[in-house]
């Protein structure tokens, strides 16, 4: 059964025979009725009104399912995309990092979000049946979010690096400051919520550097949500050393997941750690753009 808008119901209720309106009043009512019908038709044809593009977000697909790399994913800025909706991020393969995108707000004045689906589908199926952020993105948010495995949370976790916006604690900018003539690597463990993982230590040019965001650190720190490492500009070989427990140094250990990266002075870089023992542990390095 279709429901009429309240304004239409009110207008119809005023049109009884007993108290038929004067001609000028009737004309006004006819005009109001016509406008209400036109507005109703316009709403129906224009669909839902979303908010403006909100936030600056990029996503890395580092999801392992059943111990194996997942397939590609699509990300939309609406929860229930239809046949006319195009993904903001399409066919993002395992090990790939997207460009930054700006999702639309759910409504005018509301935060935005991104919703993950298996590539080529628009039907929510576990674990691809949720938004990638609990609170949604505000206009000042700039974030890099990894799709990672989880032993809980329906098999999908979202480790993230807040690069700008209100989510950053007040001290983070000074912690991420890049001294003159150097570059900063920021480690983010995308598989942090997976089960049965070893400790990971970042290796740069064959040595395990000391994290600079903990002034108490005297030995290498295992990677987690965010560790900082200063390096000189130029080309570096980055990899991982794994261990069942803490280590004092990387001497004699062979790194895995190595890659060669070139960094520039004054620039920050995110270094993802991802993968499982079944398919190999890996790293991926990418620059962080200025807000």
TORGUGU-553300 format. One record per residue: x negated, y negated, z of N, C-alpha, C, O in turn; chain; residue number from 1. Coordinates in steps of 0.2 Angstrom, whole numbers. Each point is the difference from the previous one (the first is absolute). Layout:
REM TORGUGU-553300
     n.u     n.v     n.w    ca.u    ca.v    ca.w     c.u     c.v     c.w     o.u     o.v     o.w   kette    nr
       X       Y       Z       X       Y       Z       X       Y       Z       X       Y       Z       A   NUM
...
This chain:
REM TORGUGU-553300
     n.u     n.v     n.w    ca.u    ca.v    ca.w     c.u     c.v     c.w     o.u     o.v     o.w   kette    nr
      -4       6       0       4      -6       0      -4      -6       0      -5      -1       4       A     1
       6      -4      -8      -4      -6      -1       3      -5       5       6      -1       1       A     2
     -11      -3       2       2      -5       5       0      -7      -3      -5      -1      -3       A     3
      10      -3       4      -1      -7      -3      -3      -4       5       0       1       6       A     4
      -4      -6      -8      -3      -5       5       5      -3       4       6      -1      -2       A     5
      -8      -2       8       5      -3       5       3      -6      -4       6      -1       2       A     6
     -10      -3      -5       3      -6      -3       6       2      -5       5      -3       0       A     7
      -5       9      -4       5       2      -4       6       2       4       6      -1      -2       A     8
      -7       5       7       5       2       4       4      -5       3       6       0       0       A     9
     -10      -5       3       4      -6       2       4      -4      -5       5      -2       2       A    10
      -8       1      -8       4      -3      -5       6       4      -2       5      -3      -1       A    11
      -6       9       1       6       4      -2       6       0       5       6       0      -1       A    12
      -9       0       7       5       0       6       4      -7       0       6       0       3       A    13
      -8      -5      -6       3      -6       0       5      -1      -5       3      -5      -1       A    14
      -2      10      -4       4      -1      -6       7       3       1       3       2      -5       A    15
       0      -1      11       7       3       0       5      -5      -3      -1      -6       0       A    16
       7       9      -1       6      -4      -3       2      -5       4       2      -5      -2       A    17
      -1       7       9       3      -4       5      -3      -7       0       4      -5       0       A    18
     -10       5       0      -4      -7       1      -4      -1      -6      -6      -1       0       A    19
       9       1      -6      -4      -1      -7      -3      -7       1       4      -5       1       A    20
     -10       4      -3      -3      -6       0       2      -5      -5       3       2      -5       A    21
      -4      -9       6       1      -5      -5      -5       1      -6      -5       4       1       A    22
       7      -7      -6      -4       2      -7      -7      -2       1      -5       4      -2       A    23
       3     -10       5      -7      -2       1      -4       5       5      -6       1      -1       A    24
      10       1       6      -3       5       5      -2       6      -4      -5       4       1       A    25
      10      -1      -5       0       6      -3      -6      -1      -5      -4       5      -1       A    26
       3     -10      -2      -6      -1      -5      -6       1       3      -5       3      -2       A    27
       4      -6       9      -6       0       3      -1       7       2      -6       3       0       A    28
      11       1       2      -1       7       2      -2       4      -6      -4       4       1       A    29
       7      -5      -7      -2       3      -6      -7      -1      -1      -4       5      -2       A    30
       2     -11       3      -7      -2      -2      -5       4       5      -5       3      -2       A    31
       7      -3       9      -4       3       5       0       8      -2      -6       3       1       A    32
      11       0      -3       1       7      -1      -5       1      -6      -4       5       0       A    33
       4      -9      -5      -4       1      -6      -8       0       2      -4       4      -3       A    34
       3      -9       7      -7      -1       2      -3       6       4      -5       3      -1       A    35
      10       0       6      -2       6       4      -1       6      -5      -4       4       2       A    36
       9      -3      -7      -1       6      -4      -7      -1      -4      -3       5      -1       A    37
       2     -11      -1      -6      -1      -4      -6       1       4      -5       3      -2       A    38
       5      -5       8      -6       1       5      -1       8       1      -5       2       1       A    39
      11       1       0       0       7       1      -3       4      -6      -5       5       1       A    40
       7      -7      -7      -3       3      -6      -8      -1       0      -4       4      -2       A    41
       2     -10       3      -7      -2       0      -4       4       5      -5       2      -2       A    42
       8      -1       8      -4       4       5      -1       7      -3      -5       3       1       A    43
      10      -1      -3       0       7      -3      -5       1      -5      -4       5      -1       A    44
       4     -10      -4      -4       1      -6      -8      -2       2      -4       3      -3       A    45
       3      -7       8      -7      -2       1      -3       5       5      -6       0       0       A    46
      10       4       4      -3       5       4      -3      -4       7       1      -5       1       A    47
      -5       9       2      -3      -2       7      -5      -6      -1      -4       1      -5       A    48
       5      -6       9      -5      -5       0      -6       1       5       1       1       6       A    49
      -7       0      -9      -6       2       4      -4      -7       2       2      -5      -3       A    50
      -6       6       7      -4      -6       2      -6      -1      -5      -1       4      -4       A    51
      -3      -9       5      -5      -1      -5      -6       5       2       0       3       5       A    52
      -5      -3     -10      -6       5       1      -3      -3       7      -1      -5       1       A    53
       0      10       3      -3      -1       7      -5       4       2       0       6       0       A    54
      -6      -9       1      -6       4       2      -4       2      -6       2      -1      -6       A    55
      -8       3       8      -5       2      -6      -3       7       3      -4       0       4       A    56
       6       5      -8      -1       7       3      -3       4      -6       2       0      -5       A    57
      -7       4       7      -2       5      -5       0       7       4      -1       0       6       A    58
       1       6     -10       1       6       3      -5       5      -3      -2       0      -6       A    59
      -1       4      10      -5       6      -2       4       6       1       2       2       5       A    60
      -2       3     -10       2       6       1      -5       5       2      -4       2      -4       A    61
       4       0      10      -5       4       3       3       6       4      -2       2       5       A    62
       8       0      -8       4       5       4      -1       7      -2       0       1      -6       A    63
      -2       3      11      -1       7      -1       7       3       2       2      -1       6       A    64
       0       6      -9       6       4       2      -2       7       0      -2       3      -6       A    65
       3       1      11      -2       7       0      -7       1      -1      -2       5      -3       A    66
      -2     -10       5      -7       1      -1      -3      -2      -7      -6       1      -1       A    67
      11      -3      -3      -2      -1      -7       2      -8      -2       5      -2       3       A    68
      -9      -1      -8       2      -7      -2       8       0      -2       2       5      -4       A    69
       1     -10       6       7      -1      -3       0      -2      -7      -5      -2      -3       A    70
      11       2       0       0      -2      -7       1      -8       0       0      -3       6       A    71
       1       0     -11       1      -7      -1       6      -3       3       5       4       1       A    72
      -4     -10       1       6      -3       4       1      -6      -4      -4      -4      -3       A    73
      11       2       4       3      -7      -2       2      -3       6       2       3       5       A    74
      -3     -10      -5       2      -4       6       5      -5      -2      -1      -4      -5       A    75
       7       3       8       5      -5      -2       1      -4       6      -2       1       6       A    76
       5      -7      -7       1      -5       5       8       1       2       2      -5       4       A    77
       1      10      -6       7       1       3       0       7       2      -3       5      -3       A    78
       8      -3       8       0       6       3       3       5      -5      -2       6      -1       A    79
       7      -8      -3       4       5      -5       0      -3      -7       5      -3      -2       A    80
     -11       4      -1       0      -3      -7       4       4      -5       2       6       1       A    81
       1      -9      -6       5       3      -5      -4       0      -6      -6      -1      -1       A    82
      10       3      -4      -4       1      -7      -3      -6      -3      -4       1      -4       A    83
       7      -7       6      -3      -6      -2      -6      -3       3      -3      -5      -2       A    84
       1       8       8      -5      -2       4      -7       2      -2      -1       6       0       A    85
      -3     -10      -1      -7       2      -1      -5       0       6       1      -5       4       A    86
      -5       9      -3      -4       0       6      -5      -6      -1      -3      -2      -5       A    87
       1       0      11      -5      -6       0      -7       3      -1      -5      -3      -2       A    88
       4      10       5      -6       3      -1       2       7      -3       4       4       3       A    89
      -7      -3      -9       3       6      -4      -6       5       0      -6      -1      -2       A    90
       8       8       3      -5       5      -2      -7       0       4      -5       0      -4       A    91
       5      -2      10      -6      -1       4      -3       7       1       3       3       5       A    92
      -8      -1      -8      -3       6       1      -4       1       7      -2      -5       3       A    93
       1      11      -1      -4       1       6      -7      -3      -1      -3       1      -6       A    94
       1      -4      11      -7      -3      -1       0      -7      -3      -5      -3      -1       A    95
      11       0      -1       0      -6      -3       3      -6       5       4       2       4       A    96
      -7      -8      -5       3      -6       3       3      -4      -4      -2      -2      -6       A    97
       8       0       7       4      -5      -4      -2      -7       0      -5      -2       4       A    98
       7      -2      -8      -1      -7       0       5      -3       6       4       4       2       A    99
      -5     -10       0       4      -3       5       7      -1      -4       0      -3      -6       A   100
       6       4      10       6      -2      -3       4      -4       6      -2       0       6       A   101
       7      -3      -8       4      -4       4       8       3       0       3      -2      -5       A   102
      -1       6      10       7       3      -1       5      -6       2      -2      -5       3       A   103
       8       6      -6       5      -5       2       3       2       7       0       5       3       A   104
       2     -11       0       3       1       7       7       4      -1       3       0      -5       A   105
      -1       4      10       6       4       0       6      -5      -1       4       2      -4       A   106
      -4      -8       7       5      -5      -1      -4      -6       0      -5      -1       3       A   107
       8      -5      -5      -3      -6       1      -2      -2       7       5       1       5       A   108
     -11      -2      -3      -2      -2       6      -2       6       4      -2       0       6       A   109
       2       6      -9      -2       6       4      -7       3      -3      -2      -2      -5       A   110
      -1       6      10      -6       3      -3       0       5      -6       6       2      -1       A   111
     -11      -1      -2       0       5      -5      -3       6       2      -2       1       6       A   112
       2       4     -11      -3       7       2      -1       4      -6       2      -3      -6       A   113
      -5       8       6      -1       5      -6       2       7       2      -1       2       6       A   114
       4       1     -11       2       7       2      -3       5      -5       0      -2      -6       A   115
      -2       7       8      -4       5      -4       4       6      -2       4       3       4       A   116
      -5      -2     -10       3       6      -4      -5       4      -4      -5      -3      -2       A   117
       6       9       2      -4       4      -5       1      -3      -7       5      -2      -2       A   118
     -10       1      -2       0      -3      -6       5       3      -5       1       6       0       A   119
       3     -11      -3       5       3      -5       6       1       3       5       2      -3       A   120
      -4      -2      10       6       2       3       3      -6       4      -4      -5       2       A   121
      11       4      -1       3      -5       4       4       3       6       4      -4       2       A   122
      -5      10      -1       4       4       5      -4       1       6      -6       3      -1       A   123
       7      -6       7      -4       1       6       0       8       2       5       3       1       A   124
     -12      -1      -1      -1       7       2      -6       0       4      -5      -3      -1       A   125
       6       7       7      -6       0       5      -6       2      -3       0       5      -4       A   126
      -6      -8       5      -1      -5       5       1      -7      -3      -1      -5       3       A   127
       3       4      -9       1      -6      -4       7      -3       2       4       0      -5       A   128
      -3      -2      11       7      -2       1       0      -6       5       5       0       4       A   129
     -10      -4      -4       0      -5       5      -3      -6      -3      -4       0      -5       A   130
       4      -6       9      -4      -6      -1      -7       1       2      -1       5       4       A   131
      -3      -9      -6      -7       1       2      -2      -4       5      -6       0       3       A   132
      10      -4       0      -1      -5       6       6       0       4       6      -1      -2       A   133
      -7       1       9       5       0       4       4      -7       1       6       0       0       A   134
     -10      -5       0       4      -7       1       1      -4      -7       4      -4       0       A   135
      -7       6      -5       1      -3      -6      -5      -6      -1      -3      -2       5       A   136
       2      -1     -11      -6      -5      -1       3      -7       0       5      -1      -3       A   137
      -9      -3       6       2      -7       0      -4      -4      -6      -5       3      -3       A   138
       7      -9       2      -4      -4      -5      -7       0       0      -4       0      -5       A   139
       1      -1      12      -7      -1       1      -4       7       0      -6       0       0       A   140
      10       6       0      -4       6       0      -4       2      -6       3      -1      -5       A   141
      -9       3       6      -4       3      -5      -3       6       3      -3       0       5       A   142
       5       6      -8      -2       6       3      -2       5      -6       2       0      -5       A   143
      -6       5       7      -2       6      -3       2       6       4      -1       0       5       A   144
       6       4      -8       3       5       3      -2       7      -3       1       0      -6       A   145
      -3       5       9      -2       6      -2       6       5       1       3       0       5       A   146
      -1       4     -10       5       6       1      -5       6       2      -3       2      -4       A   147
       4       0      10      -5       5       3       4       6       3       6      -1       1       A   148
      -9       6       0       3       6       3       1      -1       7      -3      -4       3       A   149
       8       8       0       2      -1       7       2       7       2       4       4      -3       A   150
      -6      -2       9       2       6       3       7      -1       3       4       5       2       A   151
      -2     -11      -2       7      -2       3       3      -4      -6      -2       0      -5       A   152
       7      -4       8       3      -5      -5       2       2      -7      -1      -3      -5       A   153
       4       9       5       2       3      -6      -6       1      -5       2       0      -6       A   154
      -8       1       8      -5       1      -4      -3      -6      -4      -5       1      -4       A   155
       7      -7       6      -3      -6      -3      -1      -5       5       4      -2       4       A   156
     -10      -1      -5      -2      -6       5      -3      -6      -4      -1       1      -6       A   157
       1      -6       9      -1      -7      -4      -6      -4       4       2      -5       2       A   158
      -8       8      -2      -5      -4       3      -1      -7      -4       0       0      -6       A   159
      -1      -5       9       0      -7      -4      -5      -4       3      -2       0       6       A   160
       0      -5     -10      -5      -5       1       4      -7      -1       1      -1      -6       A   161
       0      -3      11       3      -6       0      -5      -5      -2      -5      -2       4       A   162
       5      -1     -10      -5      -4      -3       1      -8       2      -4      -4       0       A   163
      11       3       1       2      -7       1       7       0       3       4       5      -1       A   164
      -2     -10       5       7       0       3       0       0       7      -5       1       3       A   165
      11      -1       0       1       0       7      -2       7       4      -1       0       6       A   166
       0       5     -10      -2       7       3      -7       0       2      -2       4       5       A   167
      -2      -8      -7      -7      -1       2      -1      -3       7       3      -5       1       A   168
      -6       9       3      -1      -3       7      -5      -7      -1      -3       0      -5       A   169
       4      -4      10      -4      -7      -1      -7       1      -1      -3      -4      -3       A   170
       0       9       6      -8       1      -1      -2       3      -6      -6       1      -1       A   171
      11       2      -3      -3       4      -6      -4      -4      -5      -4       3      -3       A   172
       6      -9       2      -3      -4      -6      -8      -1       2      -4       1      -4       A   173
       3      -2      11      -7      -1       1      -4       7       0      -6       1      -1       A   174
      10       5       3      -3       6      -1      -2       2      -7      -4       4      -1       A   175
       8      -6      -4      -1       1      -7      -4      -5      -3      -1       0      -6       A   176
      -2      -5       9      -4      -5      -3      -6       3      -3      -3       5       2       A   177
       1      -7      -8      -5       2      -4      -6      -5       0       1      -5      -2       A   178
      -6       7       5      -6      -4       1      -3      -2      -7       1       4      -5       A   179
      -4     -10       4      -3      -2      -6      -5       6      -3      -4       2       4       A   180
       5      -1     -10      -5       5      -3       2       7       1      -4       4      -1       A   181
      10      -2       3       2       6       2       7       2      -3       3      -5      -2       A   182
      -1      11       2       6       2      -1       3       5       5      -4       2       4       A   183
      10      -2      -3       3       4       6       4       6      -3       5      -1      -4       A   184
      -6       7       7       4       6      -2       4       1       6      -2       0       6       A   185
       9       1      -7       5       2       5       3       7      -1       3       1      -5       A   186
      -5       3       9       2       7      -1       7       1       3       2      -2       5       A   187
       2       6      -9       7       2       1       1       7      -1      -1       2      -6       A   188
       2       2      11       1       7      -1       8       2      -2       4       0       5       A   189
      -3       1     -11       6       2      -3       3       6       3       6       1       0       A   190
     -10       4       2       2       6       2       0       1       8       0       5       3       A   191
       1     -11       0      -1       0       7       5       4       4      -1       2       6       A   192
       7      -1      -9       5       3       4       1       8      -2       4       3       2       A   193
      -9      -1      -6       0       7      -2      -3       4       6      -3      -2       4       A   194
       5       9      -5      -2       4       5      -7       4      -1      -2       0      -6       A   195
      -2       2      11      -6       4      -1      -5      -4      -4      -3       3      -5       A   196
       1      -9       7      -5      -4      -4      -6       0       4       0       0       6       A   197
      -6       0      -9      -6      -2       3      -1      -7       2       5      -4      -2       A   198
     -10       2       5      -2      -7       0      -3      -2      -6      -4       3      -3       A   199
       6     -10       1      -3      -2      -6      -5      -6       1       2      -4       5       A   200
      -8       4      -8      -4      -6       1      -2      -3      -7      -2       4      -4       A   201
       2     -10       3      -2      -3      -6      -7       0      -1      -4      -1       5       A   202
       2       3     -11      -7       0      -2      -1      -5      -5       3       0      -5       A   203
      -8      -5       6      -2      -5      -6      -7       1      -1      -5      -1       4       A   204
       3       3     -10      -7       1      -3      -3       5       5      -6      -1       1       A   205
       9       7       1      -3       5       4       0      -1       7      -3       4       4       A   206
       5     -10      -1       0      -1       7       7      -2       3       4      -2      -4       A   207
      -3       4      10       6      -2       3       0      -7       4      -4       0       5       A   208
       7      -5      -8      -1      -6       3       4      -1       7       5       4       1       A   209
      -7      -9       3       4      -1       6       5      -5      -2      -1      -5      -3       A   210
       7       6       6       6      -4      -1      -1      -7       3      -3       0       6       A   211
       4      -5      -9      -1      -7       3       6      -3       4      -1      -5       3       A   212
       7       9      -4       5      -3       4       1       2       7       5      -1       3       A   213
     -10       5      -1       0       2       7      -7      -1       3      -5       4      -2       A   214
       4     -10       5      -7      -2       2      -3       5       5      -6       0       1       A   215
      10       4       2      -3       5       5      -3       6      -4      -4       4       3       A   216
       5      -3     -10      -2       6      -3      -7       0      -1      -3      -5      -2       A   217
       0      11       4      -8       1      -1      -1       6      -5      -6       1      -2       A   218
      11       3       1      -1       6      -5       6      -1      -4       5      -3       1       A   219
      -5       7      -7       6       0      -5       6       2       4       1       4       4       A   220
       5      -8      -7       6       2       3       4       4      -5       0      -2      -6       A   221
       4       6       8       4       4      -5       6      -5      -3       2      -4       4       A   222
      -1       5     -10       5      -4      -3       7       1       2       2       6       3       A   223
       2     -11      -3       7       0       2       4      -4      -3       0       0      -7       A   224
       3      -5      10       5      -5      -3      -4      -6      -3       2      -2      -5       A   225
      -7       0       8      -4      -5      -3      -7      -1       4      -1      -1       6       A   226
      -4       2     -10      -7      -1       2      -3      -5      -6       1       1      -6       A   227
      -6      -5       9      -3      -5      -5      -7       2       0      -4       1       4       A   228
       1      -2     -11      -7       1      -1      -3      -5      -5       3      -2      -5       A   229
      -8      -2       7      -3      -5      -4      -5       4      -4      -4       4       2       A   230
       4      -7      -9      -5       3      -5      -3      -6      -4       3      -5       0       A   231
      -8       6      -3      -3      -5      -5       3       0      -6       3       6      -2       A   232
      -2     -11      -2       2       0      -7      -3       5      -4      -6       1       0       A   233
       9       2      -5      -3       4      -5       3       7       0       6       1       2       A   234
      -9       4      -5       2       7       0      -1       4       6      -6       0       2       A   235
      11       4       0      -1       4       6       3       7      -2       5       0      -3       A   236
      -8       5       6       4       7       0       3       1       7      -3       0       5       A   237
      10       1      -6       4       1       6       2       7       0       3       3      -5       A   238
      -3       0      11       3       6       1       2       2       7       1      -5       4       A   239
       0      11      -2       2       2       7      -4       6       2      -2       4      -3       A   240
       1      -5      10      -3       6       4       6       2       4       3      -4       4       A   241
      -2      11      -3       5       2       4      -4       4       6      -5       3      -1       A   242
       9      -3       7      -3       4       5       6       2       5       5      -3       0       A   243
      -6       9       3       6       2       5       0      -4       6       5       0       3       A   244
     -10      -4      -1       0      -5       5      -4      -6      -1      -3       0      -6       A   245
       2      -4      11      -4      -6      -1      -8       2      -2      -2       5       3       A   246
      -1     -10      -6      -7       1      -2      -4      -7       1       3      -5       1       A   247
      -9       6       0      -4      -6       2      -3      -3      -7      -1      -6       0       A   248
       0      10      -5      -2      -3      -6       1       5      -6       3       6       2       A   249
      -4      -7      -8       1       4      -6      -6       4      -2       1       3      -6       A   250
      -6      -3       9      -6       3      -2       1       7      -2       3       4       4       A   251
      -5      -2     -10       1       7      -2       6       2      -2       1       6      -2       A   252
       4     -10       2       7       2      -3       1      -3      -7      -2      -5      -2       A   253
       5      10      -2       2      -2      -7       7      -3       0       5       3       2       A   254
      -5      -9      -5       6      -4      -1       5       4      -5      -3       3      -5       A   255
       9      -4       6       5       2      -5       4      -6      -3       0      -5       3       A   256
       4       6      -8       4      -5      -3      -3      -6      -2       2      -6       1       A   257
      -8       7      -3      -5      -6      -2       3      -4      -6       2       3      -5       A   258
      -3      -9       5       1      -4      -6      -4      -6       0      -3      -2       5       A   259
       1      -1     -11      -4      -6       0       4      -6      -1       5      -1      -5       A   260
      -6      -4       9       4      -7       0      -5      -6      -1      -5       1       3       A   261
       8      -6      -6      -4      -6       0       4      -5       4       6      -2      -2       A   262
      -9      -2       7       3      -5       4      -3      -6      -1      -6      -1      -2       A   263
      10      -5       3      -2      -7      -1      -1      -3       7       4       2       4       A   264
      -8      -7      -4      -1      -4       7       6      -3       1       4      -3      -4       A   265
      -2       3      11       6      -4       2       7       4      -1       5      -3       2       A   266
      -6       9      -5       7       3      -2       1       6       6      -5       3       2       A   267
      11      -2      -1       2       6       4       3       5      -4       3      -1      -6       A   268
      -4       8       8       2       5      -4       3       5       5      -2       1       6       A   269
       7       3      -8       3       5       3      -3       7      -2       0       1      -6       A   270
      -2       3      11      -2       7      -2       5       5       3       0       1       6       A   271
       3       2     -11       5       5       2      -4       7       1      -4       1      -3       A   272
       6       2       8      -2       7       1       6       5       0       5      -2       3       A   273
      -5       7      -7       6       4      -1      -2       7      -3      -6       1      -1       A   274
      11       3       1      -1       7      -3       0       5       6       1      -2       6       A   275
      -1       8      -7       0       6       4      -5       4      -1      -3       0      -6       A   276
       1       5      10      -6       4      -1       2       5      -6      -5       2      -3       A   277
      11      -1       2       2       5      -6      -1      -3      -7      -2       3      -4       A   278
       2     -10       4      -1      -3      -7      -6      -5       1      -2      -3      -5       A   279
      -1       2      10      -6      -4       1       1      -7       3       5      -3      -2       A   280
      -9       1       6       1      -7       3      -3      -5      -5      -5       1      -3       A   281
       8      -7       3      -2      -5      -5       0      -7       3       3      -1       5       A   282
      -6      -3      -9       0      -8       1       3      -3      -6      -1       2      -6       A   283
       4      -8       7       1      -5      -5       0      -7       3       2      -2       5       A   284
      -6      -2      -9      -2      -7       2       3      -5      -5       0       1      -6       A   285
       3      -6       9       3      -5      -4       0      -7       4       0       0       6       A   286
      -1      -5     -10       0      -7       3       6      -2       3       6       2      -3       A   287
      -6      -6       8       6      -3       3       0      -7      -3      -4      -4       1       A   288
      10       2      -4       0      -7      -3       2      -5       6       3       2       5       A   289
      -5      -8      -7       2      -5       5       7      -1       0       3       0      -5       A   290
       0      -2      11       8      -1       0       2      -6      -4       6      -2       0       A   291
